[in-house]
Amino acid sequence: MSILVDRHTRLLVQGITGREGSFHTEQMVEYGTNVVSGVTPGGSGKAVAGVPVFDTVAAAVAATQPNVSIIYVPARFAPDAIYEAIDGGIPFVVCITEGIPVADMVPVYAYVRSNGARLLGPNCPGLITPGQAKIGIMPGFIHEPGPIGLVSRSGTLTYEVVDALTRAGLGQTTAVGIGGDPVIGTAFVDVLALFEADPATEAIVMIGEIGGSDEEDAARFIQEHVSKPVVGFIAGRTAPPGKRMGHAGAIISGGTGTAAEKVAALEAVGARVADRPSAVPDLVKAALA
Amino acid sequence: MNVHEYQAAELLARHGIPVNTGGVATTPEEAVAVAAEHAGAGAVAVKAQVHTGGRGKAGGIKLARTPDEVRAAAAAILGLDIRGHLVQRVLVVPAVDIDREFYLGVVLDRPRRRNVLMASAEGGVDIEEVARERPEQIIRALADPLLGLHPYQAREVGFALGLPAARVGGFASIALKLYAAYVAEDATLAEINPLILTGDGDWLALDSKMSFDDNALFRHPDTEALRDMAEENATEIEARAHGISFVKLDGDIGCIVNGAGLAMATMDAVKLHGGEPANFLDVGGGASADQVATAFELVTADPNVRAILINIFGGITRGDVVAEGITDALGTVSVTVPIVVRLSGTNAEEGRLLLAAAGLIAVDTMDEAAAQVVRGAR
């Protein structure tokens, strides 16, 4: 079992002929992801890694019936691409693009929700169900199928933790990168609920960072709705206030959003919080023992 | 991106908000002239223009009644160091007869993914303190993500503040204009604190603050032009031009990392091993030779740096390619402090051999790298 994506997923790639889009389409196809079509306006008739390209999402939907879309288009055009995917009837959209203005994402989020769809990201690495579907930019080979559900606001830091888990013999049901922006489609609580309901997931690893209150919301959710053990790691204990640490959403503002608050909130509801990424596997093993 | 109070006030004035109009001075004599121009013989406030709060407590705001007092106030404030910000300009505005003070602001409510108008009858004080200690004193109105803030919502906030009915219309008008300015300018914060009622019953914005979404600056060249280079770290500006995220910190261990989350975790690891990071630096996912070379230049520009930790999780990028990038970069940039490289991912072992051959300390794990670099800095 897994959450959100598996071998039956039919993936559409928006921005498939771009540099990022074509490279990662090849990588995803190579991993075994069921990529059914791609979209680039004016690209109809082409193919990338054997995947047929269409001019519009509507045409791609009519010809190939995708049920998940991944977006690799530049920030200025990404909101439009999300709207096109939603209007095309695609229920789950993954947006990799970094640098989308917050003002554009506020209406996008509302539109996605009002259409009953789900958005992952933006500014995220995507998600992977090891051995079944890689929908994103993560290195596939570090993942192994197993009982751990992983959710994170980060990219390479997620790979770091996944790598440590895999080396320790702890494979993953699904690893989900929710993204580092202030407005994201899917929050920790949404993914926690999915892992809680997934019978194959035995423990949950949650990787947070400074900024916002998503981790605090997650802590409240864990207390009320999560019976499975949760292990956390929060990046940015040494980050100064008022400075954006790379991710648009990673900023301590007005004294809130510090790592210390997030660690305290998670520990208060019984989650084990690692002080370094390499400590995560042992805490998971202890939680499962 | 942040701007000065006077710049925020000019922007809000353009959106129709009544602001206390004055002028900016860079010398005491200029301050005297500005005071005469905007206040005649009346009293003025002389206010430090720096990108930080706490100006009042730091002696950065003074009331002056005569030209001599204006000269003395400006002389005392110009050159002042407020929380590490050197005061190079003062704003001189007419002193105002204040009847009541309010707080009014628009920000993003992150958990709800909507913009929110916030107001409080406790104006002119630290609003974060009010939010912490007396949260019931802050009144909020969530803006519809598609339709924006409705006039009735602004009126509701006005009534909730306890304003007399005759003043609610004026308040609502300013609240709606502030919301419009926030949206039109792609702001991340638009704030008037205090917004005052004068003795004559007029509304006036006495102090304005705005911050802007860096990701939206491409469509606001006029905002970008307001950037005060003197308020920003030169290395951070240089980094941005190369697509590198860099934040200067106070320690002595330079960090070069691919990915923002991993970069934060790397700083934390340095601290955990008894060191202090000199910077946050995210070279981006691929860690190409050019980017790494630029990163070396940025990090070594800080004279405090006594050792450098490079932490690259290779992933799809091959470790040997990253290693070649690092050694190539060292061919173009001279680095005299010890360098510890942590390299992981595909072909990481080959990469580490290449690095070791080039005289660098190459290790397998983040913990080991952090321990080594802290030792190297001693």
Boltz contact constraints between the chains, C-beta under 6 A:
constraints:
  - contact:
      token1: [A, 99]
      token2: [B, 215]
      max_distance: 6.0
  - contact:
      token1: [A, 101]
      token2: [B, 186]
      max_distance: 6.0
  - contact:
      token1: [A, 101]
      token2: [B, 213]
      max_distance: 6.0
  - contact:
      token1: [A, 101]
      token2: [B, 215]
      max_distance: 6.0
  - contact:
      token1: [A, 101]
      token2: [B, 216]
      max_distance: 6.0
  - contact:
      token1: [A, 102]
      token2: [B, 213]
      max_distance: 6.0
  - contact:
      token1: [A, 103]
      token2: [B, 186]
      max_distance: 6.0
  - contact:
      token1: [A, 106]
      token2: [B, 145]
      max_distance: 6.0
  - contact:
      token1: [A, 107]
      token2: [B, 145]
      max_distance: 6.0
  - contact:
      token1: [A, 107]
      token2: [B, 146]
      max_distance: 6.0
  - contact:
      token1: [A, 109]
      token2: [B, 113]
      max_distance: 6.0
  - contact:
      token1: [A, 110]
      token2: [B, 145]
      max_distance: 6.0
  - contact:
      token1: [A, 110]
      token2: [B, 146]
      max_distance: 6.0
  - contact:
      token1: [A, 139]
      token2: [B, 315]
      max_distance: 6.0
  - contact:
      token1: [A, 139]
      token2: [B, 316]
      max_distance: 6.0
  - contact:
      token1: [A, 154]
      token2: [B, 261]
      max_distance: 6.0
  - contact:
      token1: [A, 155]
      token2: [B, 259]
      max_distance: 6.0
  - contact:
      token1: [A, 156]
      token2: [B, 258]
      max_distance: 6.0
  - contact:
      token1: [A, 156]
      token2: [B, 259]
      max_distance: 6.0
  - contact:
      token1: [A, 156]
      token2: [B, 262]
      max_distance: 6.0
  - contact:
      token1: [A, 156]
      token2: [B, 313]
      max_distance: 6.0
  - contact:
      token1: [A, 157]
      token2: [B, 261]
      max_distance: 6.0
  - contact:
      token1: [A, 157]
      token2: [B, 262]
      max_distance: 6.0
  - contact:
      token1: [A, 157]
      token2: [B, 265]
      max_distance: 6.0
  - contact:
      token1: [A, 159]
      token2: [B, 313]
      max_distance: 6.0
  - contact:
      token1: [A, 159]
      token2: [B, 315]
      max_distance: 6.0
  - contact:
      token1: [A, 160]
      token2: [B, 262]
      max_distance: 6.0
  - contact:
      token1: [A, 160]
      token2: [B, 313]
      max_distance: 6.0
  - contact:
      token1: [A, 182]
      token2: [B, 108]
      max_distance: 6.0
  - contact:
      token1: [A, 182]
      token2: [B, 110]
      max_distance: 6.0
  - contact:
      token1: [A, 183]
      token2: [B, 113]
      max_distance: 6.0
  - contact:
      token1: [A, 209]
      token2: [B, 261]
      max_distance: 6.0
  - contact:
      token1: [A, 212]
      token2: [B, 110]
      max_distance: 6.0
  - contact:
      token1: [A, 213]
      token2: [B, 111]
      max_distance: 6.0
  - contact:
      token1: [A, 235]
      token2: [B, 261]
      max_distance: 6.0
  - contact:
      token1: [A, 235]
      token2: [B, 264]
      max_distance: 6.0
  - contact:
      token1: [A, 235]
      token2: [B, 265]
      max_distance: 6.0
  - contact:
      token1: [A, 236]
      token2: [B, 264]
      max_distance: 6.0
  - contact:
      token1: [A, 237]
      token2: [B, 268]
      max_distance: 6.0
  - contact:
      token1: [A, 238]
      token2: [B, 267]
      max_distance: 6.0
  - contact:
      token1: [A, 238]
      token2: [B, 268]
      max_distance: 6.0
  - contact:
      token1: [A, 238]
      token2: [B, 271]
      max_distance: 6.0
  - contact:
      token1: [A, 238]
      token2: [B, 277]
      max_distance: 6.0
  - contact:
      token1: [A, 239]
      token2: [B, 264]
      max_distance: 6.0
  - contact:
      token1: [A, 243]
      token2: [B, 247]
      max_distance: 6.0
  - contact:
      token1: [A, 245]
      token2: [B, 264]
      max_distance: 6.0
  - contact:
      token1: [A, 245]
      token2: [B, 280]
      max_distance: 6.0
  - contact:
      token1: [A, 246]
      token2: [B, 245]
      max_distance: 6.0
  - contact:
      token1: [A, 246]
      token2: [B, 260]
      max_distance: 6.0
  - contact:
      token1: [A, 246]
      token2: [B, 282]
      max_distance: 6.0
  - contact:
      token1: [A, 247]
      token2: [B, 260]
      max_distance: 6.0
  - contact:
      token1: [A, 254]
      token2: [B, 128]
      max_distance: 6.0
  - contact:
      token1: [A, 255]
      token2: [B, 128]
      max_distance: 6.0
  - contact:
      token1: [A, 276]
      token2: [B, 269]
      max_distance: 6.0
  - contact:
      token1: [A, 277]
      token2: [B, 265]
      max_distance: 6.0
  - contact:
      token1: [A, 278]
      token2: [B, 367]
      max_distance: 6.0
